[in-house]
Each structure stands twice: as structure tokens, then as C-alpha cells.
Amino acid sequence: MPDVKRQVKIITEQKIIHGADSGVAGFPLRHWSIQIKLYHAETKQEVDADVFDKVTYVLHESFGAKMRQEFVKPPFRVAEDGWGEFELGIELVDAAGKTHVLAHDLNFQSPKYEVKHSMTFKNVKPNTPIWEKLRLSGPLPGENANGDNAGGKKRTSEIGTGAGGGAQKKKKAGDGKSVDMDKLAEGLQRLGEDDLLQVVQMVHDNKSEDSWMRNDVEQGEFHVDLYTLPDNLINMLWTFTKEKNAIDVAS
């Protein structure tokens, strides 16, 4: 199952409450707030963080009973009054039930500031609630910006052994056995659409500088030359394809 990356934005605003006494000399009482947004992966515009079902802010212990505050609707805005700066924790529970923890520095250096965090949603299964919610903030692996496989077409693949195939038909696998590159290419072609999405992600995450691949999301096509991939990635693809029963190891 593919991983999906998104940019999370934490927006902090603060201002002095004029006429209010903080009780600490030299530190005026302030009103501050924090909220959570996402950046759309394609448009880079700010969008609601719908991928999260719950956000919990863990404030300074001086807040007592209000130290932990939960919010279940975007923009998950917390607001309080206080005089001191501090570091707080933010626990974000996504639509798959997984918790992501961020640290945030609440400071009074400027009236408003934004902090970006890169977040990876691992092993996201297609056609699940979190998959659909992630689609609202950008295209998913194997999809274009509209959330479609080009024109509604099924994703296709072109996986070959390139110019080197004739001279070197096999590579060594990690267990010492040889990987038949032609069989691997044929097996990858037999994979279903969801499995092929995982292959695209595996190649993208593990390819080397010399690797040749082209992922055309507009046309719903994926092209790769297996002989340009590093050995560890070939082993991963062989194991994955064999586990999917797409390789005839007997022939």
C-alpha cells in the first residue's frame, strides 16, 4: 500500500489584551490561538485538515484542567489567555486511527506566524475513508489532480528490461538466487491496479540516480526500465510480485 505525503500548517495568532493584568510585572496578558490547516499538494493553497478526526493540544501544566484540549472539527482551533511562551505538544489522529505527534513553539515574537511540517501517511489503503479524505488535499499515487486515473482509464504499465536484457537476463537476489528479469517484467504486468500503485511507490522511493522511470498520471501510465534499478529494489519487486502469485516460478 502506498505512502502519501502532505504539508501540515500550524497557524498561530496572538495579541496583547490592553488593560488586563497578567499578575506578572513586565509580561502583559495576551490572547493567543492555534489552528491546523493543510497545503493542497498541487495548488499549494490552504485547505481544511479533514484528514484528521481529532486534534489534542497538550498545553503547559499551569493550565491545570485545561492542559489537554481536544477538538474534532477543522480548523481544530484552540484559544487561551496567558502571559508566557512555552512549547506544546499536538496529537493529530487521522481517519485511519493513527496518531501523529508534533511539537510547537508558542512565542510572542510576531502577531501571526505559520509553521510547516511534512507528514507521511504510511500504507494508505485505496478506497478507504482516509484515502478519500487525503484526495481532498491533492492527488493520490496513480491519480491526477482531479482524483481520476486519466479520463477514467485504468492505469496501464510498460515494464521492460531495456537494452541490457539480451546480455544479462538475470540478477542476483539477496538470498543468492537469481532473479529472472523477463519473468519479473511479465509478473509486474499481471498485477492488478491497486498492486501496481504499490509498485509505483516502491520504485519512486527506492530508485537510484541512474534509474529510468516515467509516471504519467495524466495518461494513467507507468514506464520503467528494470535494468536501471538498483539490486535491492529488484529484490523487493521480485518478492512482492511473487507474493502476489504473478510470477510462474516453475517454468
Residue pairs with C-beta under 8 A, 6 or more apart in sequence:
1 123
1 124
1 125
1 126
1 198
2 123
2 124
2 140
2 141
2 142
2 197
2 198
2 200
2 201
3 120
3 121
3 122
3 123
3 124
3 201
3 205
4 120
4 121
4 124
4 134
4 140
4 141
5 41
5 118
5 119
5 120
5 121
6 38
6 39
6 41
6 51
6 118
6 119
6 121
6 134
6 137
6 138
7 38
7 39
7 41
7 116
7 117
7 118
7 119
8 36
8 37
8 38
8 39
8 49
8 92
8 102
8 116
8 117
8 118
8 119
9 36
9 37
9 38
9 39
9 46
9 114
9 115
9 116
9 117
10 34
10 35
10 36
10 90
10 102
10 104
10 114
10 115
10 116
10 117
11 34
11 35
11 36
11 37
11 75
11 112
11 113
11 114
12 32
12 33
12 34
12 104
12 106
12 112
12 113
12 114
12 115
13 32
13 33
13 111
13 112
14 30
14 31
14 32
14 33
14 106
14 108
14 111
14 112
15 30
15 31
15 32
15 111
16 28
16 29
16 30
17 28
17 29
17 30
17 31
17 81
20 28
20 29
20 81
21 29
22 28
22 29
22 82
22 83
23 83
24 83
24 84
27 83
27 84
28 83
29 81
29 82
29 83
30 81
30 82
30 83
30 108
31 79
31 80
31 81
32 79
32 80
32 81
32 82
32 106
32 108
33 77
33 78
33 79
33 80
34 57
34 77
34 78
34 79
34 90
34 104
34 106
35 75
35 76
35 77
35 78
36 49
36 52
36 55
36 74
36 75
36 76
36 90
36 92
37 46
37 47
37 48
37 49
37 74
37 75
38 46
38 47
38 48
38 49
38 51
38 137
39 45
39 46
39 47
39 116
39 137
40 46
40 47
40 137
40 138
41 137
41 138
41 139
42 138
42 139
42 145
47 136
47 137
48 74
48 75
48 136
49 55
49 74
49 75
49 76
49 92
49 137
50 74
50 133
50 136
50 137
51 94
51 95
51 121
51 130
51 133
51 134
51 136
51 137
52 74
52 76
52 92
52 93
52 94
52 95
53 72
53 93
53 94
53 95
53 97
54 70
54 71
54 72
54 92
54 93
55 70
55 71
55 72
55 76
55 90
55 91
55 92
55 93
56 68
56 69
56 70
56 71
56 90
56 91
56 93
57 68
57 69
57 71
57 78
57 88
57 89
57 90
58 67
58 68
58 88
58 89
58 90
58 91
59 66
59 67
59 68
59 69
59 78
59 80
59 86
59 88
60 67
60 84
60 86
60 88
61 67
62 82
62 84
63 80
63 82
66 80
69 78
71 77
71 78
85 105
85 106
85 107
85 108
86 106
87 103
87 104
87 105
87 106
88 103
88 104
88 106
89 101
89 102
89 103
89 104
90 101
90 102
90 103
90 104
91 99
91 100
91 101
92 99
92 100
92 101
92 102
93 99
93 100
94 100
94 121
94 130
95 128
95 129
95 130
95 133
96 121
96 124
96 128
96 129
96 130
98 121
98 122
100 119
102 117
104 115
105 115
107 113
121 130
121 134
124 130
124 131
124 134
124 140
125 131
126 140
126 194
126 197
131 140
134 140
135 143
135 147
138 145
139 145
139 146
139 147
139 217
140 147
141 197
141 200
141 201
142 149
142 155
142 193
142 196
142 197
142 200
142 217
142 220
142 222
143 149
143 217
144 150
144 217
144 218
149 155
149 193
149 220
150 216
150 217
150 218
150 219
150 220
150 221
151 220
153 219
153 220
154 193
154 220
155 193
155 196
155 197
155 220
155 221
155 222
156 220
156 221
156 222
157 188
157 189
157 191
157 196
157 199
157 221
157 222
157 223
157 224
158 221
158 222
158 223
158 224
159 185
159 188
159 189
159 222
159 223
159 224
159 226
160 185
160 224
160 225
160 226
161 169
161 181
161 182
161 185
161 225
161 226
161 227
162 212
162 225
162 226
162 227
162 228
163 227
164 227
165 181
165 182
165 227
168 181
168 227
169 180
169 181
169 182
170 178
170 179
170 180
170 181
171 178
171 179
171 181
171 231
171 234
172 178
172 179
172 231
173 179
173 234
173 235
173 238
174 231
174 232
174 235
179 234
179 235
179 238
181 226
181 227
181 234
183 247
183 248
183 249
183 251
184 226
184 234
184 237
184 238
184 241
184 247
185 226
186 247
187 241
187 242
187 244
187 246
187 247
187 248
188 196
188 199
188 237
188 241
188 246
190 246
191 199
191 241
191 244
191 246
195 240
195 244
195 246
196 222
198 240
199 222
199 237
199 240
200 215
200 222
202 233
202 236
202 237
202 240
203 211
203 213
203 224
203 229
203 233
203 237
204 213
204 215
206 229
206 230
206 232
206 233
206 236
207 213
207 229
207 230
207 233
208 228
208 229
208 230
208 233
210 228
211 224
211 225
211 228
211 229
211 230
211 233
212 224
212 225
212 228
213 222
213 223
213 224
213 225
213 228
214 221
214 222
214 223
214 224
215 221
215 222
215 223
216 222
216 223
226 234
226 237
229 237
238 247
241 247
242 249
